[in-house]
Amino acid sequence: PPPPPPPPCLAWLARLVEEAVGFVTKLATCYLALTGDSFCGAARAVTGAFRSQGLAAVTVDWLSAAVLNATSAVFAVAAGAGVGLGAQAWAGAEPADPAAAAAAAVSLGVAAGVVAGTALSLCSSLLLAIVDAAFVCHALDGAAGEDHRPALRAAIVSVRAPALVHEAPRFPPPPYTPPRQAQ
């Protein structure tokens, strides 16, 4: 016979460890893609940079994913409902078989919702990868005391834990010198 399943508390703990490792792995992969460091060195560096900037897993990974996935679900349901209502209206006010027309409209709406949900899920995963890269770049900039993208920094600063931030000293940006025109 197969072995018995683990107790629920052990399964929950294993899932928590898996999510933490997955989070660090994802961010370390972004970091090593940007810098070319080894994986373990990238994991240590990105974890330290995130900690110094007050960025937590809840803020970076779970909050972003929750917002994007909830938005995707709402739009998928809206698309399905819109297609279903459109199919019902297309059938006319007095269809020959109202039950069949309603069933067809519901089926079409569900199918449209599933297709929209799949497409939006793909877009959400792509956006989450971009958000992860943006958070890694922000953490690296903050740890180095630089500010390459002020608008991005302002957006991220609004969602991080201010009590956890240990910012490096800020240096003024170098003066702008316009490029010389060829004569």
Disulfide bonds with the S-S distance in Angstrom:
none
